[in-house]
């Protein structure tokens, strides 16, 4: 790496000005990231206040961020595993879901 004579190189070969620049950029971006996260949290709070299920919303956001082929492979593997486990209606969870469904009908 070529550096001019004016670079602030300390013993051990550390370019202090360059290092400081990287640190300051990372600190600035970290601050921006925190601001964005606060904005995202506000949107989630608003959605929750309007009756939306945040767990489902997060799952959809995660799904939409995936590559289409990756998502399709995941869905195929999930279905394969479900079939390997058999009919869910024979499990305690499946029976509870059937009872709940029957009550809501």
Jmol script that loads the backbone (N, CA, C; Angstrom):
load data "model"
ATOM      1  N   UNK A   1       0.851  -1.163   0.000  1.00  0.00           N
ATOM      2  CA  UNK A   1       0.000   0.000   0.000  1.00  0.00           C
ATOM      3  C   UNK A   1       0.897   1.227   0.000  1.00  0.00           C
ATOM      4  N   UNK A   2       0.755   2.120  -0.986  1.00  0.00           N
ATOM      5  CA  UNK A   2       1.575   3.321  -1.053  1.00  0.00           C
ATOM      6  C   UNK A   2       0.963   4.408  -0.198  1.00  0.00           C
ATOM      7  N   UNK A   3       1.793   4.999   0.606  1.00  0.00           N
ATOM      8  CA  UNK A   3       1.355   6.106   1.451  1.00  0.00           C
ATOM      9  C   UNK A   3       2.321   7.268   1.211  1.00  0.00           C
ATOM     10  N   UNK A   4       1.774   8.451   1.236  1.00  0.00           N
ATOM     11  CA  UNK A   4       2.622   9.626   1.076  1.00  0.00           C
ATOM     12  C   UNK A   4       3.422   9.888   2.339  1.00  0.00           C
ATOM     13  N   UNK A   5       4.404  10.761   2.231  1.00  0.00           N
ATOM     14  CA  UNK A   5       5.236  11.064   3.385  1.00  0.00           C
ATOM     15  C   UNK A   5       4.435  11.724   4.491  1.00  0.00           C
ATOM     16  N   UNK A   6       3.327  12.361   4.174  1.00  0.00           N
ATOM     17  CA  UNK A   6       2.534  13.075   5.170  1.00  0.00           C
ATOM     18  C   UNK A   6       1.622  12.181   5.990  1.00  0.00           C
ATOM     19  N   UNK A   7       1.509  10.884   5.642  1.00  0.00           N
ATOM     20  CA  UNK A   7       0.648   9.973   6.389  1.00  0.00           C
ATOM     21  C   UNK A   7       1.154   9.824   7.807  1.00  0.00           C
ATOM     22  N   UNK A   8       0.238   9.661   8.703  1.00  0.00           N
ATOM     23  CA  UNK A   8       0.544   9.545  10.122  1.00  0.00           C
ATOM     24  C   UNK A   8       0.752   8.076  10.469  1.00  0.00           C
ATOM     25  N   UNK A   9       1.941   7.547  10.179  1.00  0.00           N
ATOM     26  CA  UNK A   9       2.237   6.138  10.435  1.00  0.00           C
ATOM     27  C   UNK A   9       2.986   6.034  11.750  1.00  0.00           C
ATOM     28  N   UNK A  10       2.450   5.242  12.650  1.00  0.00           N
ATOM     29  CA  UNK A  10       3.037   5.053  13.965  1.00  0.00           C
ATOM     30  C   UNK A  10       3.873   3.783  13.982  1.00  0.00           C
ATOM     31  N   UNK A  11       4.712   3.643  15.004  1.00  0.00           N
ATOM     32  CA  UNK A  11       5.492   2.411  15.124  1.00  0.00           C
ATOM     33  C   UNK A  11       4.579   1.195  15.039  1.00  0.00           C
ATOM     34  N   UNK A  12       5.015   0.171  14.396  1.00  0.00           N
ATOM     35  CA  UNK A  12       4.201  -1.024  14.185  1.00  0.00           C
ATOM     36  C   UNK A  12       3.481  -0.964  12.858  1.00  0.00           C
ATOM     37  N   UNK A  13       3.657   0.115  12.090  1.00  0.00           N
ATOM     38  CA  UNK A  13       3.093   0.214  10.751  1.00  0.00           C
ATOM     39  C   UNK A  13       1.624   0.602  10.704  1.00  0.00           C
ATOM     40  N   UNK A  14       1.078   1.152  11.781  1.00  0.00           N
ATOM     41  CA  UNK A  14      -0.338   1.522  11.801  1.00  0.00           C
ATOM     42  C   UNK A  14      -0.506   2.942  11.275  1.00  0.00           C
ATOM     43  N   UNK A  15      -1.322   3.082  10.248  1.00  0.00           N
ATOM     44  CA  UNK A  15      -1.637   4.396   9.687  1.00  0.00           C
ATOM     45  C   UNK A  15      -2.787   4.975  10.501  1.00  0.00           C
ATOM     46  N   UNK A  16      -2.459   5.815  11.463  1.00  0.00           N
ATOM     47  CA  UNK A  16      -3.438   6.312  12.426  1.00  0.00           C
ATOM     48  C   UNK A  16      -4.581   7.073  11.768  1.00  0.00           C
ATOM     49  N   UNK A  17      -4.285   7.929  10.800  1.00  0.00           N
ATOM     50  CA  UNK A  17      -5.340   8.705  10.145  1.00  0.00           C
ATOM     51  C   UNK A  17      -6.321   7.811   9.394  1.00  0.00           C
ATOM     52  N   UNK A  18      -5.787   6.813   8.725  1.00  0.00           N
ATOM     53  CA  UNK A  18      -6.636   5.880   7.983  1.00  0.00           C
ATOM     54  C   UNK A  18      -7.506   5.067   8.944  1.00  0.00           C
ATOM     55  N   UNK A  19      -6.891   4.592  10.015  1.00  0.00           N
ATOM     56  CA  UNK A  19      -7.632   3.832  11.025  1.00  0.00           C
ATOM     57  C   UNK A  19      -8.731   4.682  11.638  1.00  0.00           C
ATOM     58  N   UNK A  20      -8.398   5.923  11.977  1.00  0.00           N
ATOM     59  CA  UNK A  20      -9.388   6.838  12.572  1.00  0.00           C
ATOM     60  C   UNK A  20     -10.552   7.059  11.609  1.00  0.00           C
ATOM     61  N   UNK A  21     -10.250   7.184  10.333  1.00  0.00           N
ATOM     62  CA  UNK A  21     -11.288   7.380   9.326  1.00  0.00           C
ATOM     63  C   UNK A  21     -12.241   6.187   9.281  1.00  0.00           C
ATOM     64  N   UNK A  22     -11.697   4.969   9.306  1.00  0.00           N
ATOM     65  CA  UNK A  22     -12.539   3.776   9.308  1.00  0.00           C
ATOM     66  C   UNK A  22     -13.410   3.724  10.562  1.00  0.00           C
ATOM     67  N   UNK A  23     -12.816   3.972  11.700  1.00  0.00           N
ATOM     68  CA  UNK A  23     -13.557   3.927  12.964  1.00  0.00           C
ATOM     69  C   UNK A  23     -14.693   4.944  12.952  1.00  0.00           C
ATOM     70  N   UNK A  24     -14.412   6.167  12.518  1.00  0.00           N
ATOM     71  CA  UNK A  24     -15.444   7.210  12.490  1.00  0.00           C
ATOM     72  C   UNK A  24     -16.562   6.862  11.519  1.00  0.00           C
ATOM     73  N   UNK A  25     -16.228   6.286  10.371  1.00  0.00           N
ATOM     74  CA  UNK A  25     -17.268   5.877   9.416  1.00  0.00           C
ATOM     75  C   UNK A  25     -18.153   4.790  10.005  1.00  0.00           C
ATOM     76  N   UNK A  26     -17.532   3.810  10.659  1.00  0.00           N
ATOM     77  CA  UNK A  26     -18.309   2.726  11.279  1.00  0.00           C
ATOM     78  C   UNK A  26     -19.198   3.273  12.384  1.00  0.00           C
ATOM     79  N   UNK A  27     -18.681   4.188  13.186  1.00  0.00           N
ATOM     80  CA  UNK A  27     -19.492   4.792  14.255  1.00  0.00           C
ATOM     81  C   UNK A  27     -20.689   5.546  13.678  1.00  0.00           C
ATOM     82  N   UNK A  28     -20.464   6.301  12.605  1.00  0.00           N
ATOM     83  CA  UNK A  28     -21.555   7.044  11.971  1.00  0.00           C
ATOM     84  C   UNK A  28     -22.617   6.091  11.424  1.00  0.00           C
ATOM     85  N   UNK A  29     -22.173   5.036  10.743  1.00  0.00           N
ATOM     86  CA  UNK A  29     -23.116   4.064  10.180  1.00  0.00           C
ATOM     87  C   UNK A  29     -23.863   3.311  11.279  1.00  0.00           C
ATOM     88  N   UNK A  30     -23.194   3.022  12.383  1.00  0.00           N
ATOM     89  CA  UNK A  30     -23.846   2.360  13.511  1.00  0.00           C
ATOM     90  C   UNK A  30     -24.950   3.244  14.081  1.00  0.00           C
ATOM     91  N   UNK A  31     -24.693   4.537  14.157  1.00  0.00           N
ATOM     92  CA  UNK A  31     -25.721   5.474  14.612  1.00  0.00           C
ATOM     93  C   UNK A  31     -26.909   5.507  13.665  1.00  0.00           C
ATOM     94  N   UNK A  32     -26.637   5.518  12.370  1.00  0.00           N
ATOM     95  CA  UNK A  32     -27.712   5.501  11.380  1.00  0.00           C
ATOM     96  C   UNK A  32     -28.508   4.203  11.478  1.00  0.00           C
ATOM     97  N   UNK A  33     -27.806   3.101  11.719  1.00  0.00           N
ATOM     98  CA  UNK A  33     -28.464   1.801  11.858  1.00  0.00           C
ATOM     99  C   UNK A  33     -29.419   1.813  13.051  1.00  0.00           C
ATOM    100  N   UNK A  34     -28.982   2.414  14.167  1.00  0.00           N
ATOM    101  CA  UNK A  34     -29.835   2.496  15.357  1.00  0.00           C
ATOM    102  C   UNK A  34     -31.079   3.331  15.076  1.00  0.00           C
ATOM    103  N   UNK A  35     -30.913   4.420  14.342  1.00  0.00           N
ATOM    104  CA  UNK A  35     -32.055   5.258  13.976  1.00  0.00           C
ATOM    105  C   UNK A  35     -33.036   4.483  13.098  1.00  0.00           C
ATOM    106  N   UNK A  36     -32.524   3.756  12.130  1.00  0.00           N
ATOM    107  CA  UNK A  36     -33.388   2.958  11.254  1.00  0.00           C
ATOM    108  C   UNK A  36     -34.118   1.876  12.040  1.00  0.00           C
ATOM    109  N   UNK A  37     -33.424   1.242  12.980  1.00  0.00           N
ATOM    110  CA  UNK A  37     -34.055   0.196  13.793  1.00  0.00           C
ATOM    111  C   UNK A  37     -35.183   0.790  14.628  1.00  0.00           C
ATOM    112  N   UNK A  38     -34.981   1.991  15.146  1.00  0.00           N
ATOM    113  CA  UNK A  38     -36.042   2.660  15.912  1.00  0.00           C
ATOM    114  C   UNK A  38     -37.237   2.948  15.005  1.00  0.00           C
ATOM    115  N   UNK A  39     -36.989   3.374  13.778  1.00  0.00           N
ATOM    116  CA  UNK A  39     -38.076   3.626  12.823  1.00  0.00           C
ATOM    117  C   UNK A  39     -38.838   2.340  12.509  1.00  0.00           C
ATOM    118  N   UNK A  40     -38.105   1.252  12.315  1.00  0.00           N
ATOM    119  CA  UNK A  40     -38.733  -0.038  12.023  1.00  0.00           C
ATOM    120  C   UNK A  40     -39.598  -0.476  13.204  1.00  0.00           C
ATOM    121  N   UNK A  41     -39.091  -0.289  14.412  1.00  0.00           N
ATOM    122  CA  UNK A  41     -39.863  -0.648  15.611  1.00  0.00           C
ATOM    123  C   UNK A  41     -41.161   0.138  15.682  1.00  0.00           C
ATOM    124  N   UNK A  42     -41.111   1.399  15.315  1.00  0.00           N
ATOM    125  CA  UNK A  42     -42.317   2.226  15.317  1.00  0.00           C
ATOM    126  C   UNK A  42     -43.354   1.706  14.317  1.00  0.00           C
ATOM    127  N   UNK A  43     -42.894   1.273  13.162  1.00  0.00           N
ATOM    128  CA  UNK A  43     -43.814   0.723  12.157  1.00  0.00           C
ATOM    129  C   UNK A  43     -44.450  -0.558  12.682  1.00  0.00           C
ATOM    130  N   UNK A  44     -43.657  -1.425  13.331  1.00  0.00           N
ATOM    131  CA  UNK A  44     -44.200  -2.645  13.918  1.00  0.00           C
ATOM    132  C   UNK A  44     -45.233  -2.316  15.003  1.00  0.00           C
ATOM    133  N   UNK A  45     -44.950  -1.324  15.839  1.00  0.00           N
ATOM    134  CA  UNK A  45     -45.902  -0.928  16.887  1.00  0.00           C
ATOM    135  C   UNK A  45     -47.214  -0.444  16.274  1.00  0.00           C
ATOM    136  N   UNK A  46     -47.099   0.340  15.211  1.00  0.00           N
ATOM    137  CA  UNK A  46     -48.283   0.837  14.516  1.00  0.00           C
ATOM    138  C   UNK A  46     -49.099  -0.323  13.942  1.00  0.00           C
ATOM    139  N   UNK A  47     -48.420  -1.266  13.314  1.00  0.00           N
ATOM    140  CA  UNK A  47     -49.101  -2.431  12.740  1.00  0.00           C
ATOM    141  C   UNK A  47     -49.786  -3.243  13.832  1.00  0.00           C
ATOM    142  N   UNK A  48     -49.098  -3.438  14.947  1.00  0.00           N
ATOM    143  CA  UNK A  48     -49.680  -4.190  16.069  1.00  0.00           C
ATOM    144  C   UNK A  48     -50.913  -3.468  16.605  1.00  0.00           C
ATOM    145  N   UNK A  49     -50.820  -2.158  16.695  1.00  0.00           N
ATOM    146  CA  UNK A  49     -51.957  -1.365  17.149  1.00  0.00           C
ATOM    147  C   UNK A  49     -53.165  -1.471  16.235  1.00  0.00           C
ATOM    148  N   UNK A  50     -52.919  -1.808  14.985  1.00  0.00           N
ATOM    149  CA  UNK A  50     -54.008  -1.973  14.023  1.00  0.00           C
ATOM    150  C   UNK A  50     -54.410  -3.433  13.854  1.00  0.00           C
ATOM    151  N   UNK A  51     -53.932  -4.290  14.780  1.00  0.00           N
ATOM    152  CA  UNK A  51     -54.398  -5.670  14.822  1.00  0.00           C
ATOM    153  C   UNK A  51     -53.610  -6.689  14.024  1.00  0.00           C
ATOM    154  N   UNK A  52     -52.479  -6.298  13.467  1.00  0.00           N
ATOM    155  CA  UNK A  52     -51.696  -7.249  12.692  1.00  0.00           C
ATOM    156  C   UNK A  52     -50.811  -8.085  13.612  1.00  0.00           C
ATOM    157  N   UNK A  53     -50.590  -9.344  13.222  1.00  0.00           N
ATOM    158  CA  UNK A  53     -49.756 -10.274  13.974  1.00  0.00           C
ATOM    159  C   UNK A  53     -48.306 -10.062  13.572  1.00  0.00           C
ATOM    160  N   UNK A  54     -47.495  -9.568  14.508  1.00  0.00           N
ATOM    161  CA  UNK A  54     -46.113  -9.228  14.194  1.00  0.00           C
ATOM    162  C   UNK A  54     -45.260 -10.453  13.882  1.00  0.00           C
ATOM    163  N   UNK A  55     -45.557 -11.554  14.509  1.00  0.00           N
ATOM    164  CA  UNK A  55     -44.801 -12.786  14.243  1.00  0.00           C
ATOM    165  C   UNK A  55     -44.976 -13.187  12.770  1.00  0.00           C
ATOM    166  N   UNK A  56     -46.200 -13.103  12.298  1.00  0.00           N
ATOM    167  CA  UNK A  56     -46.485 -13.440  10.898  1.00  0.00           C
ATOM    168  C   UNK A  56     -45.835 -12.421   9.967  1.00  0.00           C
ATOM    169  N   UNK A  57     -45.918 -11.161  10.328  1.00  0.00           N
ATOM    170  CA  UNK A  57     -45.294 -10.121   9.495  1.00  0.00           C
ATOM    171  C   UNK A  57     -43.790 -10.346   9.372  1.00  0.00           C
ATOM    172  N   UNK A  58     -43.141 -10.658  10.490  1.00  0.00           N
ATOM    173  CA  UNK A  58     -41.698 -10.905  10.460  1.00  0.00           C
ATOM    174  C   UNK A  58     -41.362 -12.116   9.592  1.00  0.00           C
ATOM    175  N   UNK A  59     -42.191 -13.151   9.685  1.00  0.00           N
ATOM    176  CA  UNK A  59     -41.971 -14.347   8.870  1.00  0.00           C
ATOM    177  C   UNK A  59     -42.096 -14.013   7.381  1.00  0.00           C
ATOM    178  N   UNK A  60     -43.072 -13.192   7.043  1.00  0.00           N
ATOM    179  CA  UNK A  60     -43.267 -12.811   5.634  1.00  0.00           C
ATOM    180  C   UNK A  60     -42.099 -11.958   5.150  1.00  0.00           C
ATOM    181  N   UNK A  61     -41.649 -11.027   5.983  1.00  0.00           N
ATOM    182  CA  UNK A  61     -40.514 -10.178   5.613  1.00  0.00           C
ATOM    183  C   UNK A  61     -39.276 -11.041   5.380  1.00  0.00           C
ATOM    184  N   UNK A  62     -39.049 -12.003   6.265  1.00  0.00           N
ATOM    185  CA  UNK A  62     -37.906 -12.906   6.120  1.00  0.00           C
ATOM    186  C   UNK A  62     -38.041 -13.717   4.834  1.00  0.00           C
ATOM    187  N   UNK A  63     -39.242 -14.202   4.575  1.00  0.00           N
ATOM    188  CA  UNK A  63     -39.489 -15.004   3.373  1.00  0.00           C
ATOM    189  C   UNK A  63     -39.253 -14.186   2.110  1.00  0.00           C
ATOM    190  N   UNK A  64     -39.735 -12.952   2.104  1.00  0.00           N
ATOM    191  CA  UNK A  64     -39.592 -12.103   0.922  1.00  0.00           C
ATOM    192  C   UNK A  64     -38.138 -11.722   0.649  1.00  0.00           C
ATOM    193  N   UNK A  65     -37.316 -11.733   1.700  1.00  0.00           N
ATOM    194  CA  UNK A  65     -35.903 -11.390   1.544  1.00  0.00           C
ATOM    195  C   UNK A  65     -35.094 -12.539   0.964  1.00  0.00           C
ATOM    196  N   UNK A  66     -35.641 -13.742   1.037  1.00  0.00           N
ATOM    197  CA  UNK A  66     -34.934 -14.912   0.527  1.00  0.00           C
ATOM    198  C   UNK A  66     -34.954 -14.939  -0.995  1.00  0.00           C
ATOM    199  N   UNK A  67     -33.934 -15.543  -1.534  1.00  0.00           N
ATOM    200  CA  UNK A  67     -33.873 -15.819  -2.949  1.00  0.00           C
ATOM    201  C   UNK A  67     -35.010 -16.789  -3.285  1.00  0.00           C
ATOM    202  N   UNK A  68     -35.641 -16.630  -4.453  1.00  0.00           N
ATOM    203  CA  UNK A  68     -36.784 -17.461  -4.828  1.00  0.00           C
ATOM    204  C   UNK A  68     -36.437 -18.951  -4.799  1.00  0.00           C
ATOM    205  N   UNK A  69     -35.300 -19.319  -5.341  1.00  0.00           N
ATOM    206  CA  UNK A  69     -34.900 -20.735  -5.367  1.00  0.00           C
ATOM    207  C   UNK A  69     -34.664 -21.258  -3.950  1.00  0.00           C
ATOM    208  N   UNK A  70     -34.055 -20.428  -3.114  1.00  0.00           N
ATOM    209  CA  UNK A  70     -33.806 -20.816  -1.723  1.00  0.00           C
ATOM    210  C   UNK A  70     -35.131 -21.024  -0.976  1.00  0.00           C
ATOM    211  N   UNK A  71     -36.082 -20.128  -1.207  1.00  0.00           N
ATOM    212  CA  UNK A  71     -37.395 -20.231  -0.566  1.00  0.00           C
ATOM    213  C   UNK A  71     -38.133 -21.487  -1.033  1.00  0.00           C
ATOM    214  N   UNK A  72     -38.075 -21.769  -2.322  1.00  0.00           N
ATOM    215  CA  UNK A  72     -38.739 -22.958  -2.858  1.00  0.00           C
ATOM    216  C   UNK A  72     -38.122 -24.231  -2.293  1.00  0.00           C
ATOM    217  N   UNK A  73     -36.807 -24.257  -2.179  1.00  0.00           N
ATOM    218  CA  UNK A  73     -36.140 -25.424  -1.605  1.00  0.00           C
ATOM    219  C   UNK A  73     -36.571 -25.615  -0.152  1.00  0.00           C
ATOM    220  N   UNK A  74     -36.650 -24.525   0.599  1.00  0.00           N
ATOM    221  CA  UNK A  74     -37.093 -24.591   1.989  1.00  0.00           C
ATOM    222  C   UNK A  74     -38.511 -25.151   2.087  1.00  0.00           C
ATOM    223  N   UNK A  75     -39.409 -24.665   1.232  1.00  0.00           N
ATOM    224  CA  UNK A  75     -40.796 -25.121   1.257  1.00  0.00           C
ATOM    225  C   UNK A  75     -40.897 -26.604   0.905  1.00  0.00           C
ATOM    226  N   UNK A  76     -40.112 -27.044  -0.073  1.00  0.00           N
ATOM    227  CA  UNK A  76     -40.115 -28.457  -0.460  1.00  0.00           C
ATOM    228  C   UNK A  76     -39.626 -29.322   0.699  1.00  0.00           C
ATOM    229  N   UNK A  77     -38.545 -28.882   1.347  1.00  0.00           N
ATOM    230  CA  UNK A  77     -38.012 -29.654   2.476  1.00  0.00           C
ATOM    231  C   UNK A  77     -38.983 -29.682   3.654  1.00  0.00           C
ATOM    232  N   UNK A  78     -39.660 -28.568   3.916  1.00  0.00           N
ATOM    233  CA  UNK A  78     -40.661 -28.544   4.992  1.00  0.00           C
ATOM    234  C   UNK A  78     -41.783 -29.538   4.700  1.00  0.00           C
ATOM    235  N   UNK A  79     -42.254 -29.535   3.469  1.00  0.00           N
ATOM    236  CA  UNK A  79     -43.328 -30.464   3.097  1.00  0.00           C
ATOM    237  C   UNK A  79     -42.846 -31.909   3.208  1.00  0.00           C
ATOM    238  N   UNK A  80     -41.628 -32.166   2.798  1.00  0.00           N
ATOM    239  CA  UNK A  80     -41.055 -33.502   2.906  1.00  0.00           C
ATOM    240  C   UNK A  80     -41.008 -33.949   4.372  1.00  0.00           C
ATOM    241  N   UNK A  81     -40.569 -33.075   5.237  1.00  0.00           N
ATOM    242  CA  UNK A  81     -40.498 -33.392   6.667  1.00  0.00           C
ATOM    243  C   UNK A  81     -41.895 -33.607   7.247  1.00  0.00           C
ATOM    244  N   UNK A  82     -42.851 -32.766   6.823  1.00  0.00           N
ATOM    245  CA  UNK A  82     -44.226 -32.926   7.320  1.00  0.00           C
ATOM    246  C   UNK A  82     -44.774 -34.296   6.939  1.00  0.00           C
ATOM    247  N   UNK A  83     -44.543 -34.685   5.703  1.00  0.00           N
ATOM    248  CA  UNK A  83     -45.022 -35.996   5.254  1.00  0.00           C
ATOM    249  C   UNK A  83     -44.343 -37.125   6.012  1.00  0.00           C
ATOM    250  N   UNK A  84     -43.051 -36.966   6.287  1.00  0.00           N
ATOM    251  CA  UNK A  84     -42.321 -37.994   7.024  1.00  0.00           C
ATOM    252  C   UNK A  84     -42.867 -38.149   8.445  1.00  0.00           C
ATOM    253  N   UNK A  85     -43.351 -37.051   9.005  1.00  0.00           N
ATOM    254  CA  UNK A  85     -43.902 -37.091  10.360  1.00  0.00           C
ATOM    255  C   UNK A  85     -45.331 -37.620  10.389  1.00  0.00           C
ATOM    256  N   UNK A  86     -45.978 -37.665   9.252  1.00  0.00           N
ATOM    257  CA  UNK A  86     -47.330 -38.193   9.186  1.00  0.00           C
ATOM    258  C   UNK A  86     -48.387 -37.119   9.379  1.00  0.00           C
ATOM    259  N   UNK A  87     -49.614 -37.585   9.537  1.00  0.00           N
ATOM    260  CA  UNK A  87     -50.773 -36.711   9.665  1.00  0.00           C
ATOM    261  C   UNK A  87     -50.742 -35.990  11.010  1.00  0.00           C
ATOM    262  N   UNK A  88     -50.760 -34.665  10.984  1.00  0.00           N
ATOM    263  CA  UNK A  88     -50.720 -33.885  12.221  1.00  0.00           C
ATOM    264  C   UNK A  88     -51.968 -34.059  13.075  1.00  0.00           C
ATOM    265  N   UNK A  89     -53.051 -34.496  12.475  1.00  0.00           N
ATOM    266  CA  UNK A  89     -54.286 -34.625  13.249  1.00  0.00           C
ATOM    267  C   UNK A  89     -54.174 -35.694  14.327  1.00  0.00           C
ATOM    268  N   UNK A  90     -53.206 -36.568  14.197  1.00  0.00           N
ATOM    269  CA  UNK A  90     -53.022 -37.637  15.176  1.00  0.00           C
ATOM    270  C   UNK A  90     -52.126 -37.213  16.343  1.00  0.00           C
ATOM    271  N   UNK A  91     -51.614 -35.990  16.304  1.00  0.00           N
ATOM    272  CA  UNK A  91     -50.765 -35.504  17.387  1.00  0.00           C
ATOM    273  C   UNK A  91     -51.600 -34.680  18.356  1.00  0.00           C
ATOM    274  N   UNK A  92     -51.084 -34.452  19.538  1.00  0.00           N
ATOM    275  CA  UNK A  92     -51.777 -33.629  20.525  1.00  0.00           C
ATOM    276  C   UNK A  92     -52.056 -32.238  20.000  1.00  0.00           C
ATOM    277  N   UNK A  93     -51.097 -31.668  19.317  1.00  0.00           N
ATOM    278  CA  UNK A  93     -51.268 -30.336  18.755  1.00  0.00           C
ATOM    279  C   UNK A  93     -52.344 -30.346  17.667  1.00  0.00           C
ATOM    280  N   UNK A  94     -52.319 -31.361  16.833  1.00  0.00           N
ATOM    281  CA  UNK A  94     -53.323 -31.466  15.774  1.00  0.00           C
ATOM    282  C   UNK A  94     -54.722 -31.643  16.334  1.00  0.00           C
ATOM    283  N   UNK A  95     -54.856 -32.447  17.394  1.00  0.00           N
ATOM    284  CA  UNK A  95     -56.156 -32.641  18.028  1.00  0.00           C
ATOM    285  C   UNK A  95     -56.653 -31.338  18.652  1.00  0.00           C
ATOM    286  N   UNK A  96     -55.750 -30.607  19.296  1.00  0.00           N
ATOM    287  CA  UNK A  96     -56.141 -29.323  19.902  1.00  0.00           C
ATOM    288  C   UNK A  96     -56.592 -28.333  18.836  1.00  0.00           C
ATOM    289  N   UNK A  97     -55.900 -28.334  17.702  1.00  0.00           N
ATOM    290  CA  UNK A  97     -56.279 -27.438  16.610  1.00  0.00           C
ATOM    291  C   UNK A  97     -57.647 -27.812  16.052  1.00  0.00           C
ATOM    292  N   UNK A  98     -57.922 -29.109  15.934  1.00  0.00           N
ATOM    293  CA  UNK A  98     -59.225 -29.555  15.423  1.00  0.00           C
ATOM    294  C   UNK A  98     -60.336 -29.149  16.373  1.00  0.00           C
ATOM    295  N   UNK A  99     -60.110 -29.277  17.670  1.00  0.00           N
ATOM    296  CA  UNK A  99     -61.113 -28.879  18.669  1.00  0.00           C
ATOM    297  C   UNK A  99     -61.363 -27.387  18.592  1.00  0.00           C
ATOM    298  N   UNK A 100     -60.283 -26.609  18.498  1.00  0.00           N
ATOM    299  CA  UNK A 100     -60.421 -25.153  18.415  1.00  0.00           C
ATOM    300  C   UNK A 100     -61.149 -24.744  17.155  1.00  0.00           C
ATOM    301  N   UNK A 101     -60.845 -25.401  16.049  1.00  0.00           N
ATOM    302  CA  UNK A 101     -61.503 -25.110  14.782  1.00  0.00           C
ATOM    303  C   UNK A 101     -62.985 -25.430  14.868  1.00  0.00           C
ATOM    304  N   UNK A 102     -63.318 -26.551  15.485  1.00  0.00           N
ATOM    305  CA  UNK A 102     -64.716 -26.959  15.629  1.00  0.00           C
ATOM    306  C   UNK A 102     -65.499 -25.957  16.493  1.00  0.00           C
ATOM    307  N   UNK A 103     -64.863 -25.434  17.525  1.00  0.00           N
ATOM    308  CA  UNK A 103     -65.521 -24.464  18.408  1.00  0.00           C
ATOM    309  C   UNK A 103     -65.764 -23.143  17.696  1.00  0.00           C
ATOM    310  N   UNK A 104     -64.850 -22.752  16.800  1.00  0.00           N
ATOM    311  CA  UNK A 104     -64.992 -21.468  16.119  1.00  0.00           C
ATOM    312  C   UNK A 104     -65.979 -21.524  14.965  1.00  0.00           C
ATOM    313  N   UNK A 105     -66.395 -22.731  14.559  1.00  0.00           N
ATOM    314  CA  UNK A 105     -67.310 -22.877  13.424  1.00  0.00           C
ATOM    315  C   UNK A 105     -68.739 -22.677  13.821  1.00  0.00           C
TER     316      UNK A 105
END
end "model"
wireframe off; spacefill off
backbone 0.3
color backbone group
